[in-house]
Amino acid sequence: MPGKMVVISGASHLLWMVFAASQAFKIEILPESPIMAQIGASVSLTCSTTGCESPSFSWRTQIDSPLNGKVRSAGTTSTLTMDPVSFGNEHSYLCTATCGAAKAERGIKVHLYSFPKDPEIHLSGPLEVGQQVTATCLVPDVYPFDRLEVALLKDNHLLKNQEFLEPMETKSLETKSLEVTFTPTSGDIETVLVCRATLHIDVDEELRERETTKELQVYISPKNTTVSVSPSTRLQEGGSVTMTCASEGLPAPQIFWSKKLEHGALQPLSGNATLTLIAMRKEDSGIYVCAGVNLVGQDMKEVELLVQEKPFTVEISPGPQVAAELGDSVMLTCGVRGCESPSFSWRTQIDSPLSGKVRSAGTTSTLTLSPVSFENEHYYLCTVTCGRKKLEKGIKVDLYSFPRDPEMEVSGTLVSGSPVTVRCQVPDVYPLDRLEMQLLKGESIMKNKNFLEDVDKKSLETGSLEMTFIPTTEDSGKVLVCQAQLHIDELESEPKQRQSTQTLHVDIAPRNATILVSPSSTLEEGRSVTMTCSSDGLPALRIRWSRQLKNGHLQFLSENTTLTLTSTKREDSGIYVCEGSSQAGISRKEVELIIRVAPKDMQLTASPSENVKEGDTVIISCTCGNFPKTWIILKKKAETGDTVLKSIDGAYTIHKAQLEDAGVYECESKNELGSLSRRITLDVKGRESDKDYFSPGLLVLYCVSSLIIPAIGMIIYFARKANMKGSYSLVEAQKSKV
């Protein structure tokens, strides 16, 4: 039993060692799966082992064909390199590794392919609209082609698709193609043709699919070729012609001009669309051919030119009629065509003097009229002789004068409601019978005049138009237009029409002047007063304040609308005048200002003296500075009562004074503001009856009495004065007077 166990134990140990050895020695090959190698590329197969320090390697194909590669072994790795890969490398390769008695083997399949270039697109010819064309897609050097699929698309539309499934007899690089025939249309312009080739092999997507695009260049053969000729296909010798050719096509056709020769051949002339022929001769007549040519065709158009012999012609300018302004310079030019050496002569139709200068050179002759006057208004004839031929051309010279704009004059200031006359004159006009004048207010015609009367002689005249109208305030801002037209058809550069304008400014005459006095027109001395003046009118009125003097003249005070007097005095009383004035007139208003003052500056006098003789004439006069004036009361004082004297303007006259006229006289003035009185004593002396009687005794008596009597009089005067009242009522005096 123990012997069996030893045997069993030894056997099991041997098996374990074999198992351990088999587990430790391994072989691997990279890449692990079959590979797809591109022909011409480089491929390396790597064989490596584990569990053996010094293995030995060997490589072979499954069918024992040549390796067609290089083997390099080092340590536990062996590499088979195929560079470049060719059809001889498409095999199953086996790598054998030996480690002592142990041997291991691994294999890998190498597949080949060729897909080196993008497809190529070829067209059978230019793409012409309406003409069939074949598009060919070529895929060069393909292997294996039985895995190839080719599609041809126009934009995103599939034209044709093909898979090349036929068997391959030999291993070789093939070029496969796909053809599609289609008819281009104008809608194919700028579209894209796409050739897409796919090789269905196990490689990355970017390696198994290739694509080529080609933008379609679609052509349209030239057509609708047209030719325009200027001035005409029938020409005269020496003239010129321009022929312009146009043709439709894509790309735009190039234009070629040629002339058809007698035998039918074409003589090239130009490669421009426009052909210009100058100084043409008769032999230039013929058929000219325009050809529109592009890549896909051509279209031709013929035009026939006929060059005729040029006749002898005469032209006169500016003609046949010219209007010349008096005083200007006019040149009449006579030119010849078709004659190299002409002769010229000038005359008027009625054979009057030319009144101008003639100058001829070559084929041109000029007649200069400078300055133009009435003698130049004729029909002029230019006669040209060329060999035996003679031609004559005429030109009529009409004169005119229209140098200035109308002159407009208005008779005066425009005042609403007042007639005004407008006069419009056009000076130095000729001919007057061609003149028309209009007077307009705004757009309305006020008056129109045509000067159609016959004028016996040629002279400068003045056309005049006059009209009277009544302006209104609605006319302000409107434009008054005087328009003159000279109806001469030949007027070109000079104006046929002239006009003058004037904007209407209609005034309103001053009216309704008013004066406002504050606080009143009657006031006490020392107070202030404001007088404000206003008046209606247009334009705004000029206000002027004045004071009327005693002589009736006006004293200027102010040009303000308001006149203010401060701290008034009696002298400020009077008539104040306000005037509102403009060009249209004047409006006036008066106001009387009364400054009331208390009586003052009273004077009571006796003329010629306060001492008179019996029989003399005495004037007792009383004046007072009161305002407004009140009654001045003159009284003679007496113990029995005062006597009111009848005075005229404060003056009382005593004719042939008597002794009883002697006494005290009083003047009194009184108003609402106060009263004032003055007194005077009148002394009347009796006259002596006998001037011859005289004695010393009487002289002494006279001297004594002359001293005593005045003393007694003064005593009596002061006694009476003490008994008299100190004032006198104006009302009482008037009652007593009544």
Secondary structure as the mmCIF struct_conf table of DSSP 4:
data_model
#
loop_
_struct_conf.conf_type_id
_struct_conf.id
_struct_conf.beg_label_comp_id
_struct_conf.beg_label_asym_id
_struct_conf.beg_label_seq_id
_struct_conf.end_label_comp_id
_struct_conf.end_label_asym_id
_struct_conf.end_label_seq_id
HELX_RH_AL_P HELX_RH_AL_P1 PRO A 2 ALA A 24
STRN STRN1 LYS A 26 LEU A 30
BEND BEND1 PRO A 31 SER A 33
STRN STRN2 ILE A 35 GLN A 38
TURN_TY1_P TURN_TY1_P1 ILE A 39 GLY A 40
BEND BEND2 ALA A 41 ALA A 41
STRN STRN3 VAL A 43 THR A 50
BEND BEND3 GLY A 51 GLY A 51
BEND BEND4 GLU A 53 SER A 54
STRN STRN4 SER A 56 THR A 61
TURN_TY1_P TURN_TY1_P2 GLN A 62 ILE A 63
BEND BEND5 GLY A 69 GLY A 69
STRN STRN5 LYS A 70 ALA A 74
TURN_TY1_P TURN_TY1_P3 GLY A 75 THR A 76
STRN STRN6 THR A 77 MET A 82
BEND BEND6 ASP A 83 PRO A 84
HELX_RH_3T_P HELX_RH_3T_P1 PHE A 87 ASN A 89
BEND BEND7 HIS A 91 HIS A 91
STRN STRN7 SER A 92 CYS A 99
TURN_TY1_P TURN_TY1_P4 GLY A 100 ALA A 101
STRN STRN8 ALA A 102 TYR A 113
STRN STRN9 SER A 114 SER A 114
BEND BEND8 LYS A 117 LYS A 117
STRN STRN10 GLU A 120 LEU A 123
BEND BEND9 SER A 124 GLY A 125
STRN STRN11 LEU A 127 GLU A 128
TURN_TY1_P TURN_TY1_P5 VAL A 129 GLY A 130
BEND BEND10 GLN A 131 GLN A 131
STRN STRN12 VAL A 133 VAL A 142
STRN STRN13 TYR A 143 TYR A 143
BEND BEND11 PRO A 144 PRO A 144
HELX_RH_3T_P HELX_RH_3T_P2 PHE A 145 ARG A 147
STRN STRN14 LEU A 148 LYS A 154
TURN_TY1_P TURN_TY1_P6 ASP A 155 ASN A 156
STRN STRN15 HIS A 157 GLU A 163
BEND BEND12 GLU A 166 GLU A 166
HELX_LH_PP_P HELX_LH_PP_P1 PRO A 167 MET A 168
BEND BEND13 GLU A 169 THR A 170
STRN STRN16 GLU A 174 PHE A 182
HELX_RH_3T_P HELX_RH_3T_P3 SER A 186 ASP A 188
TURN_TY1_P TURN_TY1_P7 ILE A 189 GLU A 190
STRN STRN17 VAL A 192 LEU A 199
BEND BEND14 ILE A 201 VAL A 203
HELX_RH_AL_P HELX_RH_AL_P2 GLU A 205 ARG A 208
STRN STRN18 GLU A 209 GLU A 215
STRN STRN19 VAL A 218 SER A 230
BEND BEND15 PRO A 231 PRO A 231
BEND BEND16 THR A 233 THR A 233
STRN STRN20 ARG A 234 GLN A 236
TURN_TY1_P TURN_TY1_P8 GLU A 237 GLY A 238
STRN STRN21 VAL A 241 LEU A 250
BEND BEND17 PRO A 251 PRO A 251
HELX_LH_PP_P HELX_LH_PP_P2 ALA A 252 PRO A 253
STRN STRN22 GLN A 254 LYS A 260
TURN_TY1_P TURN_TY1_P9 GLU A 262 HIS A 263
BEND BEND18 GLY A 264 GLY A 264
STRN STRN23 LEU A 266 SER A 270
BEND BEND19 GLY A 271 ALA A 273
STRN STRN24 THR A 274 LEU A 277
BEND BEND20 ALA A 279 ALA A 279
HELX_RH_3T_P HELX_RH_3T_P4 LYS A 282 ASP A 284
STRN STRN25 GLY A 286 ASN A 294
TURN_TY1_P TURN_TY1_P10 LEU A 295 VAL A 296
STRN STRN26 GLY A 297 GLN A 308
HELX_LH_PP_P HELX_LH_PP_P3 GLU A 309 PHE A 312
STRN STRN27 THR A 313 SER A 317
BEND BEND21 PRO A 318 PRO A 318
BEND BEND22 PRO A 320 PRO A 320
STRN STRN28 GLN A 321 GLU A 325
TURN_TY1_P TURN_TY1_P11 LEU A 326 GLY A 327
BEND BEND23 ASP A 328 ASP A 328
STRN STRN29 VAL A 330 ARG A 337
BEND BEND24 GLY A 338 GLY A 338
BEND BEND25 GLU A 340 SER A 341
STRN STRN30 SER A 343 THR A 348
TURN_TY1_P TURN_TY1_P12 GLN A 349 ILE A 350
BEND BEND26 GLY A 356 GLY A 356
STRN STRN31 LYS A 357 ALA A 361
TURN_TY1_P TURN_TY1_P13 GLY A 362 THR A 363
STRN STRN32 THR A 364 LEU A 369
BEND BEND27 PRO A 371 PRO A 371
HELX_RH_3T_P HELX_RH_3T_P5 PHE A 374 ASN A 376
BEND BEND28 HIS A 378 HIS A 378
STRN STRN33 TYR A 379 CYS A 386
TURN_TY1_P TURN_TY1_P14 GLY A 387 ARG A 388
STRN STRN34 LYS A 389 TYR A 400
STRN STRN35 SER A 401 SER A 401
BEND BEND29 ARG A 404 ARG A 404
STRN STRN36 GLU A 407 VAL A 410
BEND BEND30 SER A 411 GLY A 412
STRN STRN37 VAL A 415 VAL A 415
TURN_TY1_P TURN_TY1_P15 SER A 416 GLY A 417
BEND BEND31 SER A 418 SER A 418
STRN STRN38 VAL A 420 VAL A 429
STRN STRN39 TYR A 430 TYR A 430
BEND BEND32 PRO A 431 PRO A 431
HELX_RH_3T_P HELX_RH_3T_P6 LEU A 432 ARG A 434
STRN STRN40 LEU A 435 LYS A 441
TURN_TY1_P TURN_TY1_P16 GLY A 442 GLU A 443
STRN STRN41 SER A 444 ASN A 450
BEND BEND33 GLU A 453 GLU A 453
BEND BEND34 ASP A 456 LYS A 457
STRN STRN42 GLU A 461 PHE A 469
HELX_RH_3T_P HELX_RH_3T_P7 THR A 473 ASP A 475
TURN_TY1_P TURN_TY1_P17 SER A 476 GLY A 477
STRN STRN43 VAL A 479 LEU A 486
TURN_TY1_P TURN_TY1_P18 ASP A 489 GLU A 490
BEND BEND35 GLU A 492 GLU A 494
BEND BEND36 LYS A 496 LYS A 496
STRN STRN44 GLN A 497 THR A 503
STRN STRN45 ASP A 507 ASP A 507
STRN STRN46 ILE A 508 SER A 518
BEND BEND37 PRO A 519 PRO A 519
BEND BEND38 SER A 521 SER A 521
STRN STRN47 THR A 522 GLU A 524
TURN_TY1_P TURN_TY1_P19 GLU A 525 GLY A 526
STRN STRN48 VAL A 529 LEU A 538
BEND BEND39 PRO A 539 PRO A 539
HELX_LH_PP_P HELX_LH_PP_P4 ALA A 540 LEU A 541
STRN STRN49 ARG A 542 GLN A 548
TURN_TY1_P TURN_TY1_P20 LYS A 550 ASN A 551
BEND BEND40 GLY A 552 GLY A 552
STRN STRN50 LEU A 554 SER A 558
BEND BEND41 GLU A 559 THR A 561
STRN STRN51 THR A 562 LEU A 565
BEND BEND42 SER A 567 SER A 567
HELX_RH_3T_P HELX_RH_3T_P8 ARG A 570 ASP A 572
STRN STRN52 GLY A 574 SER A 582
TURN_TY1_P TURN_TY1_P21 GLN A 583 ALA A 584
STRN STRN53 GLY A 585 ARG A 596
STRN STRN54 VAL A 597 VAL A 597
BEND BEND43 ASP A 601 ASP A 601
STRN STRN55 GLN A 603 SER A 607
BEND BEND44 PRO A 608 PRO A 608
BEND BEND45 GLU A 610 GLU A 610
STRN STRN56 ASN A 611 LYS A 613
TURN_TY1_P TURN_TY1_P22 GLU A 614 GLY A 615
STRN STRN57 VAL A 618 THR A 623
STRN STRN58 PHE A 627 PHE A 627
BEND BEND46 PRO A 628 PRO A 628
HELX_LH_PP_P HELX_LH_PP_P5 TRP A 631 TRP A 631
STRN STRN59 ILE A 632 LYS A 636
TURN_TY1_P TURN_TY1_P23 GLU A 639 THR A 640
STRN STRN60 THR A 643 LEU A 645
STRN STRN61 ILE A 648 ILE A 648
TURN_TY1_P TURN_TY1_P24 ASP A 649 GLY A 650
STRN STRN62 ALA A 651 ILE A 654
BEND BEND47 HIS A 655 LYS A 656
HELX_RH_3T_P HELX_RH_3T_P9 LEU A 659 ASP A 661
STRN STRN63 GLY A 663 ASN A 671
TURN_TY1_P TURN_TY1_P25 GLU A 672 LEU A 673
STRN STRN64 GLY A 674 LYS A 685
HELX_LH_PP_P HELX_LH_PP_P6 GLY A 686 GLU A 688
BEND BEND48 SER A 689 SER A 689
BEND BEND49 LYS A 691 ASP A 692
HELX_RH_AL_P HELX_RH_AL_P3 PRO A 696 ASN A 723
BEND BEND50 MET A 724 MET A 724
BEND BEND51 GLY A 726 GLY A 726
HELX_RH_AL_P HELX_RH_AL_P4 LEU A 730 LYS A 737
#
